[in-house]
Amino acid sequence: MAASADTSRDLVKQIRSHEVAIVELNNLPSSRAVYQKNGNIFFRTSAQRATTFEQRQLDATKAKLEKLNSP
């Protein structure tokens, strides 16, 4: 049960992190280049692509949390 609570807490932290990243990316001009971490390497990309990536990560993390909390 403690492992489940730790996992749940970690997923909530990841969700908040993705939400903050999305808000920050939305406040950048569309022409601005950003760096996105993929594995251990950072790649230059557009703010729009980085936002899309973060949104997909957010959706996947929310699904994991929902699955963990379902009976």
PDB file of N, CA, C, O and CB in Angstrom:
ATOM      1  N   MET A   1       0.825  -1.201   0.000  1.00  0.00           N
ATOM      2  CA  MET A   1       0.000   0.000   0.000  1.00  0.00           C
ATOM      3  C   MET A   1       0.861   1.253   0.000  1.00  0.00           C
ATOM      4  O   MET A   1       0.504   2.238  -0.648  1.00  0.00           O
ATOM      5  CB  MET A   1      -0.934   0.005   1.205  1.00  0.00           C
ATOM      6  N   ALA A   2       1.995   1.243   0.716  1.00  0.00           N
ATOM      7  CA  ALA A   2       2.874   2.407   0.756  1.00  0.00           C
ATOM      8  C   ALA A   2       3.489   2.674  -0.609  1.00  0.00           C
ATOM      9  O   ALA A   2       3.660   3.829  -1.000  1.00  0.00           O
ATOM     10  CB  ALA A   2       3.974   2.211   1.797  1.00  0.00           C
ATOM     11  N   ALA A   3       3.821   1.611  -1.337  1.00  0.00           N
ATOM     12  CA  ALA A   3       4.388   1.772  -2.676  1.00  0.00           C
ATOM     13  C   ALA A   3       3.365   2.424  -3.607  1.00  0.00           C
ATOM     14  O   ALA A   3       3.722   3.246  -4.451  1.00  0.00           O
ATOM     15  CB  ALA A   3       4.842   0.404  -3.246  1.00  0.00           C
ATOM     16  N   SER A   4       2.105   2.058  -3.450  1.00  0.00           N
ATOM     17  CA  SER A   4       1.046   2.642  -4.267  1.00  0.00           C
ATOM     18  C   SER A   4       0.895   4.133  -3.972  1.00  0.00           C
ATOM     19  O   SER A   4       0.695   4.933  -4.886  1.00  0.00           O
ATOM     20  CB  SER A   4      -0.284   1.914  -4.022  1.00  0.00           C
ATOM     21  N   ALA A   5       0.990   4.499  -2.707  1.00  0.00           N
ATOM     22  CA  ALA A   5       0.886   5.906  -2.317  1.00  0.00           C
ATOM     23  C   ALA A   5       2.075   6.695  -2.863  1.00  0.00           C
ATOM     24  O   ALA A   5       1.910   7.825  -3.324  1.00  0.00           O
ATOM     25  CB  ALA A   5       0.811   6.040  -0.778  1.00  0.00           C
ATOM     26  N   ASP A   6       3.279   6.104  -2.812  1.00  0.00           N
ATOM     27  CA  ASP A   6       4.460   6.768  -3.360  1.00  0.00           C
ATOM     28  C   ASP A   6       4.332   6.949  -4.862  1.00  0.00           C
ATOM     29  O   ASP A   6       4.662   8.008  -5.396  1.00  0.00           O
ATOM     30  CB  ASP A   6       5.725   5.972  -3.033  1.00  0.00           C
ATOM     31  N   THR A   7       3.855   5.925  -5.538  1.00  0.00           N
ATOM     32  CA  THR A   7       3.667   6.006  -6.982  1.00  0.00           C
ATOM     33  C   THR A   7       2.647   7.069  -7.329  1.00  0.00           C
ATOM     34  O   THR A   7       2.843   7.848  -8.262  1.00  0.00           O
ATOM     35  CB  THR A   7       3.234   4.656  -7.546  1.00  0.00           C
ATOM     36  N   SER A   8       1.563   7.103  -6.583  1.00  0.00           N
ATOM     37  CA  SER A   8       0.522   8.097  -6.803  1.00  0.00           C
ATOM     38  C   SER A   8       1.077   9.503  -6.601  1.00  0.00           C
ATOM     39  O   SER A   8       0.803  10.400  -7.399  1.00  0.00           O
ATOM     40  CB  SER A   8      -0.666   7.851  -5.862  1.00  0.00           C
ATOM     41  N   ARG A   9       1.842   9.695  -5.559  1.00  0.00           N
ATOM     42  CA  ARG A   9       2.437  11.003  -5.265  1.00  0.00           C
ATOM     43  C   ARG A   9       3.394  11.415  -6.384  1.00  0.00           C
ATOM     44  O   ARG A   9       3.408  12.577  -6.791  1.00  0.00           O
ATOM     45  CB  ARG A   9       3.181  10.971  -3.906  1.00  0.00           C
ATOM     46  N   ASP A  10       4.187  10.477  -6.879  1.00  0.00           N
ATOM     47  CA  ASP A  10       5.116  10.761  -7.974  1.00  0.00           C
ATOM     48  C   ASP A  10       4.361  11.149  -9.247  1.00  0.00           C
ATOM     49  O   ASP A  10       4.773  12.058  -9.967  1.00  0.00           O
ATOM     50  CB  ASP A  10       6.016   9.541  -8.243  1.00  0.00           C
ATOM     51  N   LEU A  11       3.267  10.461  -9.514  1.00  0.00           N
ATOM     52  CA  LEU A  11       2.474  10.779 -10.701  1.00  0.00           C
ATOM     53  C   LEU A  11       1.847  12.164 -10.591  1.00  0.00           C
ATOM     54  O   LEU A  11       1.781  12.889 -11.584  1.00  0.00           O
ATOM     55  CB  LEU A  11       1.384   9.726 -10.909  1.00  0.00           C
ATOM     56  N   VAL A  12       1.389  12.539  -9.407  1.00  0.00           N
ATOM     57  CA  VAL A  12       0.818  13.872  -9.204  1.00  0.00           C
ATOM     58  C   VAL A  12       1.891  14.936  -9.428  1.00  0.00           C
ATOM     59  O   VAL A  12       1.615  15.977 -10.024  1.00  0.00           O
ATOM     60  CB  VAL A  12       0.213  14.002  -7.780  1.00  0.00           C
ATOM     61  N   LYS A  13       3.108  14.683  -8.957  1.00  0.00           N
ATOM     62  CA  LYS A  13       4.217  15.622  -9.181  1.00  0.00           C
ATOM     63  C   LYS A  13       4.519  15.756 -10.665  1.00  0.00           C
ATOM     64  O   LYS A  13       4.772  16.860 -11.149  1.00  0.00           O
ATOM     65  CB  LYS A  13       5.477  15.163  -8.428  1.00  0.00           C
ATOM     66  N   GLN A  14       4.494  14.641 -11.394  1.00  0.00           N
ATOM     67  CA  GLN A  14       4.737  14.675 -12.832  1.00  0.00           C
ATOM     68  C   GLN A  14       3.643  15.458 -13.554  1.00  0.00           C
ATOM     69  O   GLN A  14       3.925  16.214 -14.483  1.00  0.00           O
ATOM     70  CB  GLN A  14       4.824  13.252 -13.390  1.00  0.00           C
ATOM     71  N   ILE A  15       2.400  15.273 -13.126  1.00  0.00           N
ATOM     72  CA  ILE A  15       1.274  15.996 -13.727  1.00  0.00           C
ATOM     73  C   ILE A  15       1.462  17.492 -13.530  1.00  0.00           C
ATOM     74  O   ILE A  15       1.297  18.267 -14.473  1.00  0.00           O
ATOM     75  CB  ILE A  15      -0.074  15.533 -13.116  1.00  0.00           C
ATOM     76  N   ARG A  16       1.797  17.898 -12.338  1.00  0.00           N
ATOM     77  CA  ARG A  16       2.011  19.328 -12.068  1.00  0.00           C
ATOM     78  C   ARG A  16       3.155  19.876 -12.893  1.00  0.00           C
ATOM     79  O   ARG A  16       3.081  20.996 -13.399  1.00  0.00           O
ATOM     80  CB  ARG A  16       2.288  19.561 -10.582  1.00  0.00           C
ATOM     81  N   SER A  17       4.211  19.096 -13.033  1.00  0.00           N
ATOM     82  CA  SER A  17       5.361  19.511 -13.825  1.00  0.00           C
ATOM     83  C   SER A  17       4.973  19.720 -15.289  1.00  0.00           C
ATOM     84  O   SER A  17       5.373  20.709 -15.902  1.00  0.00           O
ATOM     85  CB  SER A  17       6.481  18.475 -13.717  1.00  0.00           C
ATOM     86  N   HIS A  18       4.203  18.800 -15.844  1.00  0.00           N
ATOM     87  CA  HIS A  18       3.758  18.932 -17.235  1.00  0.00           C
ATOM     88  C   HIS A  18       2.828  20.130 -17.390  1.00  0.00           C
ATOM     89  O   HIS A  18       2.907  20.848 -18.387  1.00  0.00           O
ATOM     90  CB  HIS A  18       3.048  17.645 -17.703  1.00  0.00           C
ATOM     91  N   GLU A  19       1.950  20.353 -16.417  1.00  0.00           N
ATOM     92  CA  GLU A  19       1.038  21.500 -16.488  1.00  0.00           C
ATOM     93  C   GLU A  19       1.801  22.817 -16.467  1.00  0.00           C
ATOM     94  O   GLU A  19       1.465  23.736 -17.215  1.00  0.00           O
ATOM     95  CB  GLU A  19       0.039  21.461 -15.331  1.00  0.00           C
ATOM     96  N   VAL A  20       2.817  22.921 -15.626  1.00  0.00           N
ATOM     97  CA  VAL A  20       3.634  24.132 -15.559  1.00  0.00           C
ATOM     98  C   VAL A  20       4.378  24.332 -16.877  1.00  0.00           C
ATOM     99  O   VAL A  20       4.445  25.448 -17.392  1.00  0.00           O
ATOM    100  CB  VAL A  20       4.635  24.056 -14.378  1.00  0.00           C
ATOM    101  N   ALA A  21       4.932  23.261 -17.419  1.00  0.00           N
ATOM    102  CA  ALA A  21       5.661  23.355 -18.691  1.00  0.00           C
ATOM    103  C   ALA A  21       4.738  23.856 -19.804  1.00  0.00           C
ATOM    104  O   ALA A  21       5.140  24.689 -20.616  1.00  0.00           O
ATOM    105  CB  ALA A  21       6.263  21.982 -19.075  1.00  0.00           C
ATOM    106  N   ILE A  22       3.511  23.355 -19.842  1.00  0.00           N
ATOM    107  CA  ILE A  22       2.560  23.778 -20.870  1.00  0.00           C
ATOM    108  C   ILE A  22       2.248  25.261 -20.740  1.00  0.00           C
ATOM    109  O   ILE A  22       2.230  25.977 -21.741  1.00  0.00           O
ATOM    110  CB  ILE A  22       1.266  22.957 -20.780  1.00  0.00           C
ATOM    111  N   VAL A  23       2.005  25.730 -19.529  1.00  0.00           N
ATOM    112  CA  VAL A  23       1.706  27.147 -19.311  1.00  0.00           C
ATOM    113  C   VAL A  23       2.899  28.007 -19.721  1.00  0.00           C
ATOM    114  O   VAL A  23       2.725  29.037 -20.373  1.00  0.00           O
ATOM    115  CB  VAL A  23       1.340  27.407 -17.830  1.00  0.00           C
ATOM    116  N   GLU A  24       4.100  27.593 -19.347  1.00  0.00           N
ATOM    117  CA  GLU A  24       5.296  28.353 -19.715  1.00  0.00           C
ATOM    118  C   GLU A  24       5.472  28.392 -21.232  1.00  0.00           C
ATOM    119  O   GLU A  24       5.779  29.441 -21.798  1.00  0.00           O
ATOM    120  CB  GLU A  24       6.545  27.744 -19.054  1.00  0.00           C
ATOM    121  N   LEU A  25       5.278  27.258 -21.883  1.00  0.00           N
ATOM    122  CA  LEU A  25       5.429  27.211 -23.340  1.00  0.00           C
ATOM    123  C   LEU A  25       4.371  28.055 -24.039  1.00  0.00           C
ATOM    124  O   LEU A  25       4.650  28.656 -25.076  1.00  0.00           O
ATOM    125  CB  LEU A  25       5.350  25.768 -23.836  1.00  0.00           C
ATOM    126  N   ASN A  26       3.173  28.111 -23.492  1.00  0.00           N
ATOM    127  CA  ASN A  26       2.109  28.923 -24.095  1.00  0.00           C
ATOM    128  C   ASN A  26       2.393  30.415 -23.982  1.00  0.00           C
ATOM    129  O   ASN A  26       1.836  31.205 -24.745  1.00  0.00           O
ATOM    130  CB  ASN A  26       0.774  28.607 -23.438  1.00  0.00           C
ATOM    131  N   ASN A  27       3.249  30.816 -23.047  1.00  0.00           N
ATOM    132  CA  ASN A  27       3.579  32.221 -22.877  1.00  0.00           C
ATOM    133  C   ASN A  27       4.748  32.667 -23.743  1.00  0.00           C
ATOM    134  O   ASN A  27       5.111  33.844 -23.728  1.00  0.00           O
ATOM    135  CB  ASN A  27       3.888  32.496 -21.441  1.00  0.00           C
ATOM    136  N   LEU A  28       5.342  31.751 -24.496  1.00  0.00           N
ATOM    137  CA  LEU A  28       6.439  32.097 -25.392  1.00  0.00           C
ATOM    138  C   LEU A  28       5.899  32.489 -26.762  1.00  0.00           C
ATOM    139  O   LEU A  28       4.851  31.998 -27.182  1.00  0.00           O
ATOM    140  CB  LEU A  28       7.426  30.924 -25.519  1.00  0.00           C
ATOM    141  N   PRO A  29       6.608  33.370 -27.458  1.00  0.00           N
ATOM    142  CA  PRO A  29       6.212  33.676 -28.839  1.00  0.00           C
ATOM    143  C   PRO A  29       6.338  32.421 -29.708  1.00  0.00           C
ATOM    144  O   PRO A  29       7.211  31.587 -29.468  1.00  0.00           O
ATOM    145  CB  PRO A  29       7.083  34.832 -29.422  1.00  0.00           C
ATOM    146  N   SER A  30       5.481  32.287 -30.704  1.00  0.00           N
ATOM    147  CA  SER A  30       5.479  31.084 -31.540  1.00  0.00           C
ATOM    148  C   SER A  30       6.769  30.934 -32.334  1.00  0.00           C
ATOM    149  O   SER A  30       7.121  29.822 -32.727  1.00  0.00           O
ATOM    150  CB  SER A  30       4.297  31.112 -32.489  1.00  0.00           C
ATOM    151  N   SER A  31       7.470  32.018 -32.574  1.00  0.00           N
ATOM    152  CA  SER A  31       8.710  31.944 -33.348  1.00  0.00           C
ATOM    153  C   SER A  31       9.914  31.538 -32.491  1.00  0.00           C
ATOM    154  O   SER A  31      11.001  31.307 -33.020  1.00  0.00           O
ATOM    155  CB  SER A  31       8.984  33.284 -34.011  1.00  0.00           C
ATOM    156  N   ARG A  32       9.728  31.455 -31.216  1.00  0.00           N
ATOM    157  CA  ARG A  32      10.826  31.149 -30.297  1.00  0.00           C
ATOM    158  C   ARG A  32      11.180  29.664 -30.331  1.00  0.00           C
ATOM    159  O   ARG A  32      10.302  28.805 -30.250  1.00  0.00           O
ATOM    160  CB  ARG A  32      10.456  31.566 -28.870  1.00  0.00           C
ATOM    161  N   ALA A  33      12.459  29.376 -30.451  1.00  0.00           N
ATOM    162  CA  ALA A  33      12.918  27.980 -30.408  1.00  0.00           C
ATOM    163  C   ALA A  33      13.139  27.588 -28.951  1.00  0.00           C
ATOM    164  O   ALA A  33      13.570  28.407 -28.139  1.00  0.00           O
ATOM    165  CB  ALA A  33      14.234  27.782 -31.246  1.00  0.00           C
ATOM    166  N   VAL A  34      12.847  26.358 -28.633  1.00  0.00           N
ATOM    167  CA  VAL A  34      13.043  25.841 -27.278  1.00  0.00           C
ATOM    168  C   VAL A  34      13.800  24.519 -27.359  1.00  0.00           C
ATOM    169  O   VAL A  34      13.932  23.934 -28.434  1.00  0.00           O
ATOM    170  CB  VAL A  34      11.677  25.653 -26.542  1.00  0.00           C
ATOM    171  N   TYR A  35      14.286  24.066 -26.238  1.00  0.00           N
ATOM    172  CA  TYR A  35      14.973  22.787 -26.176  1.00  0.00           C
ATOM    173  C   TYR A  35      14.110  21.806 -25.399  1.00  0.00           C
ATOM    174  O   TYR A  35      13.605  22.118 -24.320  1.00  0.00           O
ATOM    175  CB  TYR A  35      16.374  22.933 -25.525  1.00  0.00           C
ATOM    176  N   GLN A  36      13.953  20.634 -25.957  1.00  0.00           N
ATOM    177  CA  GLN A  36      13.127  19.593 -25.354  1.00  0.00           C
ATOM    178  C   GLN A  36      14.014  18.400 -25.034  1.00  0.00           C
ATOM    179  O   GLN A  36      14.777  17.936 -25.881  1.00  0.00           O
ATOM    180  CB  GLN A  36      11.953  19.181 -26.295  1.00  0.00           C
ATOM    181  N   LYS A  37      13.908  17.911 -23.810  1.00  0.00           N
ATOM    182  CA  LYS A  37      14.717  16.782 -23.391  1.00  0.00           C
ATOM    183  C   LYS A  37      14.084  15.484 -23.873  1.00  0.00           C
ATOM    184  O   LYS A  37      12.905  15.221 -23.635  1.00  0.00           O
ATOM    185  CB  LYS A  37      14.884  16.770 -21.863  1.00  0.00           C
ATOM    186  N   ASN A  38      14.890  14.682 -24.554  1.00  0.00           N
ATOM    187  CA  ASN A  38      14.447  13.375 -25.018  1.00  0.00           C
ATOM    188  C   ASN A  38      15.523  12.381 -24.598  1.00  0.00           C
ATOM    189  O   ASN A  38      16.586  12.298 -25.214  1.00  0.00           O
ATOM    190  CB  ASN A  38      14.201  13.352 -26.586  1.00  0.00           C
ATOM    191  N   GLY A  39      15.233  11.637 -23.551  1.00  0.00           N
ATOM    192  CA  GLY A  39      16.259  10.771 -22.974  1.00  0.00           C
ATOM    193  C   GLY A  39      17.233  11.634 -22.183  1.00  0.00           C
ATOM    194  O   GLY A  39      16.826  12.366 -21.280  1.00  0.00           O
ATOM    195  N   ASN A  40      18.509  11.552 -22.514  1.00  0.00           N
ATOM    196  CA  ASN A  40      19.513  12.378 -21.847  1.00  0.00           C
ATOM    197  C   ASN A  40      20.015  13.502 -22.734  1.00  0.00           C
ATOM    198  O   ASN A  40      20.988  14.176 -22.396  1.00  0.00           O
ATOM    199  CB  ASN A  40      20.676  11.526 -21.406  1.00  0.00           C
ATOM    200  N   ILE A  41      19.354  13.709 -23.873  1.00  0.00           N
ATOM    201  CA  ILE A  41      19.804  14.701 -24.843  1.00  0.00           C
ATOM    202  C   ILE A  41      18.713  15.746 -25.044  1.00  0.00           C
ATOM    203  O   ILE A  41      17.525  15.426 -25.053  1.00  0.00           O
ATOM    204  CB  ILE A  41      20.174  14.029 -26.190  1.00  0.00           C
ATOM    205  N   PHE A  42      19.133  17.003 -25.206  1.00  0.00           N
ATOM    206  CA  PHE A  42      18.197  18.084 -25.499  1.00  0.00           C
ATOM    207  C   PHE A  42      18.201  18.354 -26.997  1.00  0.00           C
ATOM    208  O   PHE A  42      19.258  18.438 -27.622  1.00  0.00           O
ATOM    209  CB  PHE A  42      18.560  19.371 -24.707  1.00  0.00           C
ATOM    210  N   PHE A  43      17.000  18.489 -27.567  1.00  0.00           N
ATOM    211  CA  PHE A  43      16.847  18.765 -28.984  1.00  0.00           C
ATOM    212  C   PHE A  43      16.137  20.100 -29.160  1.00  0.00           C
ATOM    213  O   PHE A  43      15.205  20.423 -28.424  1.00  0.00           O
ATOM    214  CB  PHE A  43      16.070  17.631 -29.688  1.00  0.00           C
ATOM    215  N   ARG A  44      16.586  20.866 -30.137  1.00  0.00           N
ATOM    216  CA  ARG A  44      15.953  22.148 -30.428  1.00  0.00           C
ATOM    217  C   ARG A  44      14.673  21.891 -31.212  1.00  0.00           C
ATOM    218  O   ARG A  44      14.667  21.108 -32.163  1.00  0.00           O
ATOM    219  CB  ARG A  44      16.914  23.088 -31.221  1.00  0.00           C
ATOM    220  N   THR A  45      13.595  22.549 -30.813  1.00  0.00           N
ATOM    221  CA  THR A  45      12.308  22.370 -31.465  1.00  0.00           C
ATOM    222  C   THR A  45      11.505  23.658 -31.330  1.00  0.00           C
ATOM    223  O   THR A  45      11.966  24.619 -30.714  1.00  0.00           O
ATOM    224  CB  THR A  45      11.536  21.166 -30.860  1.00  0.00           C
ATOM    225  N   SER A  46      10.321  23.679 -31.896  1.00  0.00           N
ATOM    226  CA  SER A  46       9.449  24.851 -31.781  1.00  0.00           C
ATOM    227  C   SER A  46       8.651  24.759 -30.477  1.00  0.00           C
ATOM    228  O   SER A  46       8.478  23.678 -29.913  1.00  0.00           O
ATOM    229  CB  SER A  46       8.488  24.957 -33.014  1.00  0.00           C
ATOM    230  N   ALA A  47       8.183  25.888 -30.022  1.00  0.00           N
ATOM    231  CA  ALA A  47       7.375  25.922 -28.798  1.00  0.00           C
ATOM    232  C   ALA A  47       6.083  25.130 -28.998  1.00  0.00           C
ATOM    233  O   ALA A  47       5.594  24.491 -28.066  1.00  0.00           O
ATOM    234  CB  ALA A  47       7.053  27.385 -28.392  1.00  0.00           C
ATOM    235  N   GLN A  48       5.535  25.172 -30.206  1.00  0.00           N
ATOM    236  CA  GLN A  48       4.288  24.451 -30.483  1.00  0.00           C
ATOM    237  C   GLN A  48       4.490  22.941 -30.395  1.00  0.00           C
ATOM    238  O   GLN A  48       3.657  22.239 -29.821  1.00  0.00           O
ATOM    239  CB  GLN A  48       3.752  24.826 -31.870  1.00  0.00           C
ATOM    240  N   ARG A  49       5.580  22.437 -30.952  1.00  0.00           N
ATOM    241  CA  ARG A  49       5.846  20.998 -30.879  1.00  0.00           C
ATOM    242  C   ARG A  49       6.125  20.568 -29.440  1.00  0.00           C
ATOM    243  O   ARG A  49       5.689  19.499 -29.012  1.00  0.00           O
ATOM    244  CB  ARG A  49       7.035  20.626 -31.781  1.00  0.00           C
ATOM    245  N   ALA A  50       6.842  21.392 -28.707  1.00  0.00           N
ATOM    246  CA  ALA A  50       7.136  21.071 -27.312  1.00  0.00           C
ATOM    247  C   ALA A  50       5.846  21.054 -26.490  1.00  0.00           C
ATOM    248  O   ALA A  50       5.683  20.211 -25.607  1.00  0.00           O
ATOM    249  CB  ALA A  50       8.142  22.087 -26.720  1.00  0.00           C
ATOM    250  N   THR A  51       4.938  21.973 -26.774  1.00  0.00           N
ATOM    251  CA  THR A  51       3.650  22.012 -26.079  1.00  0.00           C
ATOM    252  C   THR A  51       2.842  20.752 -26.378  1.00  0.00           C
ATOM    253  O   THR A  51       2.241  20.164 -25.479  1.00  0.00           O
ATOM    254  CB  THR A  51       2.852  23.268 -26.488  1.00  0.00           C
ATOM    255  N   THR A  52       2.833  20.345 -27.636  1.00  0.00           N
ATOM    256  CA  THR A  52       2.114  19.130 -28.028  1.00  0.00           C
ATOM    257  C   THR A  52       2.696  17.917 -27.311  1.00  0.00           C
ATOM    258  O   THR A  52       1.955  17.066 -26.820  1.00  0.00           O
ATOM    259  CB  THR A  52       2.176  18.928 -29.559  1.00  0.00           C
ATOM    260  N   PHE A  53       4.023  17.840 -27.252  1.00  0.00           N
ATOM    261  CA  PHE A  53       4.693  16.739 -26.570  1.00  0.00           C
ATOM    262  C   PHE A  53       4.327  16.722 -25.081  1.00  0.00           C
ATOM    263  O   PHE A  53       4.004  15.669 -24.532  1.00  0.00           O
ATOM    264  CB  PHE A  53       6.219  16.850 -26.747  1.00  0.00           C
ATOM    265  N   GLU A  54       4.379  17.881 -24.438  1.00  0.00           N
ATOM    266  CA  GLU A  54       4.045  17.972 -23.012  1.00  0.00           C
ATOM    267  C   GLU A  54       2.588  17.594 -22.774  1.00  0.00           C
ATOM    268  O   GLU A  54       2.277  16.945 -21.775  1.00  0.00           O
ATOM    269  CB  GLU A  54       4.316  19.393 -22.482  1.00  0.00           C
ATOM    270  N   GLN A  55       1.694  17.988 -23.672  1.00  0.00           N
ATOM    271  CA  GLN A  55       0.275  17.656 -23.520  1.00  0.00           C
ATOM    272  C   GLN A  55       0.067  16.146 -23.612  1.00  0.00           C
ATOM    273  O   GLN A  55      -0.722  15.581 -22.856  1.00  0.00           O
ATOM    274  CB  GLN A  55      -0.571  18.378 -24.592  1.00  0.00           C
ATOM    275  N   ARG A  56       0.776  15.490 -24.540  1.00  0.00           N
ATOM    276  CA  ARG A  56       0.666  14.031 -24.650  1.00  0.00           C
ATOM    277  C   ARG A  56       1.196  13.360 -23.389  1.00  0.00           C
ATOM    278  O   ARG A  56       0.610  12.395 -22.900  1.00  0.00           O
ATOM    279  CB  ARG A  56       1.432  13.518 -25.887  1.00  0.00           C
ATOM    280  N   GLN A  57       2.313  13.877 -22.860  1.00  0.00           N
ATOM    281  CA  GLN A  57       2.875  13.324 -21.637  1.00  0.00           C
ATOM    282  C   GLN A  57       1.912  13.521 -20.462  1.00  0.00           C
ATOM    283  O   GLN A  57       1.752  12.632 -19.625  1.00  0.00           O
ATOM    284  CB  GLN A  57       4.233  13.975 -21.332  1.00  0.00           C
ATOM    285  N   LEU A  58       1.281  14.681 -20.409  1.00  0.00           N
ATOM    286  CA  LEU A  58       0.311  14.974 -19.352  1.00  0.00           C
ATOM    287  C   LEU A  58      -0.867  14.005 -19.434  1.00  0.00           C
ATOM    288  O   LEU A  58      -1.285  13.451 -18.418  1.00  0.00           O
ATOM    289  CB  LEU A  58      -0.187  16.436 -19.456  1.00  0.00           C
ATOM    290  N   ASP A  59      -1.400  13.799 -20.628  1.00  0.00           N
ATOM    291  CA  ASP A  59      -2.528  12.880 -20.798  1.00  0.00           C
ATOM    292  C   ASP A  59      -2.153  11.454 -20.390  1.00  0.00           C
ATOM    293  O   ASP A  59      -2.937  10.764 -19.739  1.00  0.00           O
ATOM    294  CB  ASP A  59      -3.012  12.897 -22.254  1.00  0.00           C
ATOM    295  N   ALA A  60      -0.955  11.019 -20.774  1.00  0.00           N
ATOM    296  CA  ALA A  60      -0.514   9.665 -20.433  1.00  0.00           C
ATOM    297  C   ALA A  60      -0.338   9.512 -18.921  1.00  0.00           C
ATOM    298  O   ALA A  60      -0.697   8.479 -18.355  1.00  0.00           O
ATOM    299  CB  ALA A  60       0.804   9.334 -21.157  1.00  0.00           C
ATOM    300  N   THR A  61       0.207  10.523 -18.279  1.00  0.00           N
ATOM    301  CA  THR A  61       0.421  10.465 -16.830  1.00  0.00           C
ATOM    302  C   THR A  61      -0.905  10.469 -16.091  1.00  0.00           C
ATOM    303  O   THR A  61      -1.069   9.749 -15.106  1.00  0.00           O
ATOM    304  CB  THR A  61       1.288  11.641 -16.362  1.00  0.00           C
ATOM    305  N   LYS A  62      -1.855  11.275 -16.555  1.00  0.00           N
ATOM    306  CA  LYS A  62      -3.186  11.294 -15.939  1.00  0.00           C
ATOM    307  C   LYS A  62      -3.854   9.928 -16.084  1.00  0.00           C
ATOM    308  O   LYS A  62      -4.525   9.466 -15.161  1.00  0.00           O
ATOM    309  CB  LYS A  62      -4.069  12.395 -16.578  1.00  0.00           C
ATOM    310  N   ALA A  63      -3.678   9.284 -17.228  1.00  0.00           N
ATOM    311  CA  ALA A  63      -4.270   7.954 -17.444  1.00  0.00           C
ATOM    312  C   ALA A  63      -3.651   6.940 -16.493  1.00  0.00           C
ATOM    313  O   ALA A  63      -4.356   6.087 -15.952  1.00  0.00           O
ATOM    314  CB  ALA A  63      -4.077   7.497 -18.911  1.00  0.00           C
ATOM    315  N   LYS A  64      -2.340   7.024 -16.285  1.00  0.00           N
ATOM    316  CA  LYS A  64      -1.675   6.114 -15.344  1.00  0.00           C
ATOM    317  C   LYS A  64      -2.214   6.308 -13.930  1.00  0.00           C
ATOM    318  O   LYS A  64      -2.474   5.338 -13.219  1.00  0.00           O
ATOM    319  CB  LYS A  64      -0.150   6.335 -15.364  1.00  0.00           C
ATOM    320  N   LEU A  65      -2.380   7.568 -13.527  1.00  0.00           N
ATOM    321  CA  LEU A  65      -2.883   7.866 -12.184  1.00  0.00           C
ATOM    322  C   LEU A  65      -4.317   7.365 -12.039  1.00  0.00           C
ATOM    323  O   LEU A  65      -4.676   6.803 -11.005  1.00  0.00           O
ATOM    324  CB  LEU A  65      -2.811   9.385 -11.896  1.00  0.00           C
ATOM    325  N   GLU A  66      -5.128   7.565 -13.060  1.00  0.00           N
ATOM    326  CA  GLU A  66      -6.514   7.102 -13.007  1.00  0.00           C
ATOM    327  C   GLU A  66      -6.573   5.573 -12.910  1.00  0.00           C
ATOM    328  O   GLU A  66      -7.370   5.023 -12.150  1.00  0.00           O
ATOM    329  CB  GLU A  66      -7.290   7.590 -14.247  1.00  0.00           C
ATOM    330  N   LYS A  67      -5.726   4.898 -13.683  1.00  0.00           N
ATOM    331  CA  LYS A  67      -5.683   3.444 -13.646  1.00  0.00           C
ATOM    332  C   LYS A  67      -5.234   2.941 -12.281  1.00  0.00           C
ATOM    333  O   LYS A  67      -5.743   1.938 -11.782  1.00  0.00           O
ATOM    334  CB  LYS A  67      -4.757   2.913 -14.730  1.00  0.00           C
ATOM    335  N   LEU A  68      -4.270   3.650 -11.676  1.00  0.00           N
ATOM    336  CA  LEU A  68      -3.756   3.263 -10.360  1.00  0.00           C
ATOM    337  C   LEU A  68      -4.827   3.440  -9.288  1.00  0.00           C
ATOM    338  O   LEU A  68      -4.908   2.638  -8.357  1.00  0.00           O
ATOM    339  CB  LEU A  68      -2.508   4.090 -10.003  1.00  0.00           C
ATOM    340  N   ASN A  69      -5.638   4.467  -9.408  1.00  0.00           N
ATOM    341  CA  ASN A  69      -6.655   4.781  -8.399  1.00  0.00           C
ATOM    342  C   ASN A  69      -7.971   4.039  -8.619  1.00  0.00           C
ATOM    343  O   ASN A  69      -8.828   4.036  -7.735  1.00  0.00           O
ATOM    344  CB  ASN A  69      -6.918   6.265  -8.387  1.00  0.00           C
ATOM    345  N   SER A  70      -8.145   3.411  -9.781  1.00  0.00           N
ATOM    346  CA  SER A  70      -9.402   2.708 -10.024  1.00  0.00           C
ATOM    347  C   SER A  70      -9.423   1.373  -9.258  1.00  0.00           C
ATOM    348  O   SER A  70      -8.380   0.754  -9.044  1.00  0.00           O
ATOM    349  CB  SER A  70      -9.601   2.466 -11.547  1.00  0.00           C
ATOM    350  N   PRO A  71     -10.624   0.942  -8.850  1.00  0.00           N
ATOM    351  CA  PRO A  71     -10.712  -0.294  -8.052  1.00  0.00           C
ATOM    352  C   PRO A  71     -10.403  -1.549  -8.805  1.00  0.00           C
ATOM    353  O   PRO A  71     -10.448  -2.639  -8.234  1.00  0.00           O
ATOM    354  CB  PRO A  71     -12.056  -0.422  -7.479  1.00  0.00           C
TER     355      PRO A  71
END
